[in-house]
Amino acid sequence: MTDYFPGIDTIAYEGPTTDNALAFRHYNADELVEGKSMREHLRFAAAYWHCFCNGCADQFGGPTRTMPWEDADPMQTARNKVDANFELCTKLGIEYYCFHDTDVAPEGETLAESFANFDEIAAYLKAKQDETGVKLLWGTANCFSHPRFVHGAGTSCNADAFAYAAAKIAKAIEVTHALGGEGYVFWGGREGYKTLLNTDMGRELDHLAALLKMAVEHKKKIGFTGQFYIEPKPKEPTKHQYDSDAAACFAFLQKYGLENDFKMNIEANHATLAGHDFQHELEFSAINGILGSVDANRGDLMLGWDTDQFPTDIRETTLAMLSILGAGGFTTGGLNFDAHVARESIDPVDLFHAHIGAMDAFARGLKNAAAIRAGGKLDAFKKERYGSWDTGIGAQIEAGQLDMDALKAYMLDKGEVDANASGRVEMLENLLNDYI
């Protein structure tokens, strides 16, 4: 075992009264909640890109973090990052990790050299997986950072850029498959446009659909059985993102006949950038059968960009877990911490503080959500609120037994609607706070 995090032992559960900053207060991996362990419910994953590639540079200054795995030789850095990743996951008890292709291996002078680098590091990743038992939750390809993707990847006006993206995606799917990855994410970092003055929107959407259909065929061709995900993302970096929220993605998938091949990878920070609550995006995906995996982070509502902070809001994690449990829990995917430490948090140990806090926050959210479900008050209130749909005219409407003429006749005879009952918003918010 490497020692990029010296002096840090395996993080243990010590309970809510501990004063040990390097211990779990609420995440007890083997504790049963609704008949499953916390480990099985939450399926935590570390984000390779933020943990080991993001030095926390910003628009006004360079990187600040101490990153002892960095070396003058890019390939040695890549090997060191593998070691650091599995040390972090093992010490935290995190059973999964996620990556982009360029996170784990440097790009070469040619595409062939890039693929060779990727293969070499993938072999090392596989050896470390076998050694530690840590698994790959999902992989993806970075088709947004390099200037070749300035106009997008699947939606680029440059056919060569489209072809290059297809090649990278095919390779990333192959490597994900070879590593036993449980899924693959499509993140359209630049799949959108700035102005319609230079954009053929219909053609771009057709091209994006063609790329995804090629990926589905390639998946079948190589025998990869993992789940495909799309990660909705609004605004940033493109003014008009085609994948702006779960509803936009679902409409796109339905139009092109891809709705059975993809689920959503919902990110909390992307939800708020789209003007939605995190729970809204989860719930929309759940009721449409497309909830797959989650990027667990948070944004800063005082800032207008993707701040990717570690999640610490217990109310938000409780509401999220209410929707996830209500959907039957994760059948694919898990909770990937697509989050980075603050720019001021410069020491390697800060990665542990960040993950411990986030894991505890979701453990509390899980327990709160289970308690709310067991108490039954929220479900009972909703059932009563929609009671008019369970009998009489409501039940007939839901059963498709009435047409507009029948409803017109019904209301002409009745004259007025029954009195509306209060939604009891404040009472229900107080009830939520009682559990938190």
C-alpha positions in Angstrom: 0.0 0.0 0.0 1.3 3.5 -0.9 1.3 6.3 1.6 0.2 9.5 0.0 -1.9 10.1 3.1 0.5 9.4 5.9 -0.8 9.2 9.5 -4.3 8.4 8.3 -5.6 5.0 9.3 -8.8 3.3 8.1 -11.7 5.6 8.9 -13.9 3.9 11.5 -17.4 4.5 12.7 -17.2 6.0 16.2 -20.8 7.3 16.6 -22.2 10.8 17.0 -20.5 11.7 20.2 -16.9 11.2 19.0 -14.6 14.2 18.8 -12.3 12.5 16.3 -12.4 14.6 13.1 -11.2 11.5 11.2 -14.1 9.2 12.1 -17.6 8.6 10.9 -20.3 9.9 13.2 -23.3 8.5 11.2 -22.1 6.3 8.4 -22.0 2.8 9.8 -21.5 0.7 6.7 -23.1 -2.5 8.1 -26.0 -0.8 9.8 -29.3 -2.0 8.4 -31.9 0.5 7.1 -35.1 -0.9 5.5 -33.5 -4.3 5.4 -30.3 -3.3 3.6 -26.9 -2.1 4.9 -25.9 1.5 4.5 -23.2 0.3 2.2 -25.7 -1.3 -0.1 -28.1 1.7 -0.1 -25.6 4.4 -0.7 -23.0 2.8 -3.0 -20.5 5.6 -2.6 -17.9 6.4 -5.3 -14.9 8.7 -5.4 -14.5 11.1 -8.3 -11.1 10.5 -9.8 -11.0 13.9 -11.6 -11.6 16.1 -8.5 -9.6 14.0 -6.0 -6.4 13.6 -8.0 -6.5 15.9 -11.1 -8.1 19.1 -9.8 -5.6 21.4 -8.2 -8.3 24.0 -7.4 -7.2 26.7 -9.8 -9.8 29.3 -10.5 -10.3 32.2 -13.0 -8.0 34.4 -10.9 -5.3 32.1 -9.8 -3.4 28.9 -10.2 -3.7 25.6 -8.3 -3.3 25.6 -4.5 -3.5 22.0 -3.4 -0.6 19.9 -2.3 -0.7 16.8 -4.6 2.2 14.5 -3.8 1.3 12.1 -6.6 2.4 14.6 -9.2 5.7 13.8 -11.1 7.6 15.4 -13.9 6.8 12.3 -16.0 3.1 12.3 -16.9 2.9 8.5 -17.1 4.5 8.2 -13.6 1.9 10.8 -12.4 -0.8 8.6 -13.8 0.5 5.5 -12.0 0.9 7.5 -8.8 -2.7 8.7 -9.1 -3.9 5.1 -9.3 -2.1 4.3 -6.1 -3.5 7.4 -4.4 -7.0 6.6 -5.5 -7.0 3.1 -4.1 -5.4 4.3 -0.9 -8.1 6.9 -0.4 -11.0 4.5 -1.2 -9.6 1.7 1.0 -9.0 4.0 4.0 -12.5 5.5 3.6 -14.2 2.3 2.9 -15.5 3.6 -0.4 -16.2 0.6 -2.7 -16.3 2.4 -6.1 -14.6 5.1 -8.1 -15.3 6.9 -11.4 -13.1 8.4 -14.1 -12.8 10.2 -17.5 -10.3 8.7 -19.9 -8.0 11.7 -19.6 -8.1 11.6 -15.8 -6.4 8.3 -15.6 -3.9 8.6 -18.5 -2.3 11.6 -20.3 -3.1 12.3 -23.9 -0.3 11.5 -26.3 0.9 13.2 -29.5 -1.5 11.1 -31.5 -4.8 9.3 -30.8 -3.0 6.0 -31.0 -0.5 7.1 -28.4 -3.3 8.3 -26.2 -5.0 4.9 -26.5 -1.7 3.1 -25.6 -1.3 5.3 -22.5 -4.9 4.5 -21.5 -4.4 0.8 -22.0 -1.3 0.8 -19.9 -2.9 2.6 -17.0 -6.1 0.5 -17.3 -4.0 -2.6 -16.7 -2.6 -1.0 -13.6 -6.1 0.0 -12.5 -7.3 -3.6 -13.0 -4.4 -4.9 -10.8 -5.3 -2.5 -8.0 -9.0 -3.4 -8.3 -8.1 -7.1 -7.9 -5.8 -6.3 -4.9 -8.2 -4.0 -3.0 -11.7 -5.1 -4.1 -12.6 -1.5 -5.0 -14.7 -1.5 -8.2 -15.4 0.9 -11.1 -18.9 2.4 -10.9 -18.7 4.0 -14.3 -16.3 5.5 -16.8 -16.6 8.2 -19.4 -14.7 10.1 -22.0 -13.6 13.8 -21.8 -14.9 15.2 -25.1 -15.0 18.9 -24.0 -11.7 20.1 -22.6 -9.4 20.0 -25.7 -9.7 22.9 -28.3 -10.7 20.3 -30.9 -14.1 20.3 -29.2 -14.6 24.0 -29.2 -17.8 23.6 -31.1 -18.9 20.5 -29.3 -18.4 16.8 -29.9 -21.5 15.0 -31.0 -23.0 18.3 -32.0 -19.9 19.8 -33.6 -20.1 21.5 -37.0 -16.8 19.8 -37.8 -17.3 16.2 -38.9 -13.8 15.3 -37.9 -14.4 16.4 -34.3 -17.5 14.2 -34.3 -15.4 11.2 -35.5 -12.7 11.9 -32.9 -15.2 12.0 -30.1 -16.7 8.7 -31.4 -13.3 7.1 -31.3 -12.6 8.3 -27.7 -16.1 7.2 -26.6 -15.7 3.8 -28.1 -12.3 3.3 -26.4 -13.6 4.5 -23.1 -16.5 2.1 -23.3 -14.1 -0.8 -24.1 -11.8 0.1 -21.1 -14.8 0.5 -18.8 -16.0 -3.0 -19.9 -12.5 -4.5 -19.4 -12.4 -3.1 -15.9 -15.8 -4.5 -15.0 -17.4 -1.1 -14.8 -21.1 -1.1 -13.9 -22.0 1.8 -16.2 -20.9 4.5 -18.6 -21.8 8.2 -18.5 -22.3 10.6 -21.4 -21.6 14.1 -20.2 -22.3 16.7 -23.0 -19.9 19.3 -21.8 -20.2 21.3 -24.9 -23.3 19.9 -26.6 -25.1 23.1 -27.1 -24.7 26.5 -28.8 -24.1 30.2 -28.1 -26.3 31.7 -30.9 -28.6 30.4 -33.5 -27.0 32.8 -36.0 -24.4 30.2 -36.7 -26.3 27.0 -35.5 -28.4 24.4 -37.3 -30.1 23.1 -34.2 -32.0 20.3 -35.9 -29.0 18.9 -37.6 -26.9 19.0 -34.4 -29.6 17.1 -32.4 -29.7 14.5 -35.2 -26.0 14.1 -35.1 -26.0 13.7 -31.3 -28.7 11.0 -31.5 -26.6 9.3 -34.2 -23.6 9.3 -31.9 -25.6 7.7 -29.1 -27.1 5.1 -31.4 -23.6 4.2 -32.5 -22.6 3.9 -28.8 -25.5 1.6 -28.1 -24.5 -0.6 -31.0 -20.9 -0.7 -30.0 -21.9 -1.6 -26.4 -23.8 -4.6 -27.8 -21.0 -5.5 -30.2 -18.4 -5.8 -27.4 -20.7 -7.5 -24.9 -20.8 -4.6 -22.4 -23.9 -5.0 -20.2 -23.4 -1.9 -18.0 -26.0 0.8 -17.8 -25.6 3.9 -20.1 -26.4 7.2 -18.4 -26.8 10.8 -19.6 -25.9 13.5 -17.1 -28.1 16.6 -17.5 -26.2 19.9 -17.4 -27.5 23.5 -18.0 -25.8 26.7 -18.9 -22.2 26.0 -18.2 -20.1 26.0 -20.3 -22.5 26.4 -23.2 -25.3 29.1 -23.0 -27.9 26.7 -24.4 -27.2 23.1 -23.4 -29.2 20.5 -25.2 -29.0 18.3 -22.1 -30.2 21.1 -19.7 -32.3 19.0 -17.4 -33.8 15.5 -17.0 -37.0 16.5 -18.8 -35.1 17.8 -21.8 -33.0 14.7 -21.9 -36.0 12.4 -21.7 -37.8 14.3 -24.5 -34.6 13.9 -26.6 -34.4 10.2 -25.9 -38.0 9.6 -26.7 -37.8 11.5 -30.0 -34.9 9.3 -31.2 -36.1 6.0 -29.8 -33.4 5.8 -27.2 -35.5 5.9 -24.0 -34.9 2.2 -23.3 -31.1 2.5 -23.6 -30.3 5.3 -21.2 -31.0 6.4 -17.6 -30.1 9.7 -16.0 -27.0 10.4 -13.9 -28.5 13.3 -11.8 -26.2 15.9 -10.3 -27.4 18.1 -7.4 -25.4 21.2 -8.6 -26.7 20.8 -12.1 -30.3 20.6 -10.9 -30.0 24.0 -9.1 -28.3 25.6 -12.1 -31.3 24.5 -14.2 -33.6 26.2 -11.7 -34.8 23.0 -10.1 -34.4 21.4 -6.7 -32.1 18.3 -6.5 -35.1 16.3 -5.4 -37.2 17.5 -8.4 -34.7 16.0 -10.9 -34.5 12.8 -8.9 -38.3 12.5 -8.6 -38.9 13.3 -12.3 -36.4 10.6 -13.3 -37.9 8.1 -10.8 -41.5 8.5 -12.0 -40.3 8.1 -15.6 -38.2 5.0 -14.9 -34.9 6.7 -15.8 -33.3 7.3 -12.4 -29.9 5.6 -12.6 -27.1 7.2 -10.7 -26.3 10.4 -8.8 -23.5 12.9 -8.7 -23.6 13.8 -5.0 -22.5 17.4 -4.5 -24.0 20.9 -4.0 -23.7 24.3 -5.4 -23.6 27.8 -3.9 -26.9 29.6 -4.6 -25.0 32.9 -4.3 -22.8 32.0 -7.2 -23.9 31.3 -10.8 -21.7 28.4 -11.8 -20.9 24.8 -11.0 -19.1 25.0 -7.7 -19.1 21.2 -7.1 -18.9 21.4 -3.3 -19.1 18.4 -1.1 -22.7 17.8 0.1 -23.3 18.7 3.8 -26.9 19.9 3.8 -28.9 17.3 5.8 -32.3 18.6 4.6 -31.2 18.1 1.0 -29.8 14.6 1.6 -32.9 13.6 3.4 -35.2 14.8 0.6 -32.9 13.1 -2.0 -33.0 9.8 -0.1 -36.8 10.0 0.2 -37.0 10.0 -3.6 -34.3 7.4 -4.1 -35.9 5.0 -1.5 -39.3 5.7 -3.0 -38.0 4.6 -6.3 -36.8 1.3 -4.8 -33.2 2.4 -4.2 -30.3 2.1 -6.6 -30.6 -0.8 -9.0 -27.7 0.7 -11.0 -25.3 3.4 -10.2 -24.7 5.0 -6.8 -23.7 8.2 -5.1 -20.5 9.5 -6.8 -18.9 12.5 -5.0 -18.4 14.8 -8.0 -17.0 17.4 -5.7 -13.7 19.0 -4.9 -12.3 20.5 -1.7 -12.3 24.3 -1.3 -9.4 26.2 -2.9 -8.3 27.1 0.7 -8.2 23.4 1.7 -4.7 22.6 0.5 -3.6 19.6 2.4 -4.1 15.9 1.4 -6.0 15.2 4.7 -8.7 17.7 3.6 -9.9 15.1 1.1 -10.7 12.9 4.0 -12.5 15.6 6.0 -14.6 16.3 2.8 -15.5 12.7 2.2 -16.2 11.9 5.8 -18.6 14.9 6.1 -20.4 14.0 2.8 -20.7 10.3 3.7 -22.1 11.2 7.1 -24.5 13.7 5.5 -26.0 11.0 3.3 -26.1 8.5 6.1 -28.2 10.9 8.1 -30.3 11.6 5.1 -30.9 7.8 4.6 -31.8 7.3 8.2 -34.1 10.3 8.2 -35.8 9.3 5.0 -36.4 5.8 6.3 -37.8 7.1 9.5 -40.2 9.5 7.6 -41.3 6.6 5.5 -41.9 4.4 8.5 -43.8 7.1 10.3 -46.2 7.3 7.4 -47.5 10.8 7.9 -46.3 12.2 4.6 -47.7 9.4 2.6 -51.0 9.6 4.6 -51.3 13.3 3.9 -50.7 12.9 0.2 -53.2 10.0 0.0 -55.8 12.2 1.7 -55.0 15.2 -0.4 -55.6 13.3 -3.6 -58.6 11.4 -2.2 -61.0 12.9 -4.8 -59.2 10.8 -7.4 -59.8 7.5 -5.6 -63.6 7.4 -6.0 -66.3 8.9 -8.0 -65.5 11.3 -10.9 -61.8 11.2 -10.2 -61.5 7.4 -10.4 -63.5 7.5 -13.6 -61.2 10.1 -15.1 -58.1 8.1 -14.2 -59.6 5.0 -15.7 -60.2 6.8 -19.0 -64.0 6.2 -18.8 -65.1 9.8 -19.5 -64.7 12.3 -22.3 -64.9 16.1 -22.4 -68.7 16.0 -23.0 -69.2 13.8 -20.0 -67.1 16.2 -17.8 -69.0 19.2 -19.2 -72.3 17.6 -18.3 -71.0 16.6 -14.9 -70.0 20.2 -14.0 -73.1 21.8 -15.5 -75.1 19.5 -13.2 -72.9 20.0 -10.1 -72.3 23.7 -10.7 -69.1 24.3 -8.7 -66.1 22.4 -7.4 -65.9 21.1 -3.9 -64.0 23.3 -1.5 -60.2 23.0 -1.8 -58.4 21.9 1.3 -55.2 23.5 2.6 -51.9 22.1 1.3 -50.5 22.5 4.9 -47.1 23.5 3.5 -45.7 24.9 6.8 -47.0 21.9 8.8 -45.2 19.5 6.5 -42.0 21.5 6.6 -42.2 21.4 10.4 -42.7 17.6 10.2 -39.6 17.3 8.0 -37.6 19.4 10.5 -38.7 17.1 13.3 -36.9 14.2 11.6 -33.8 16.2 10.7 
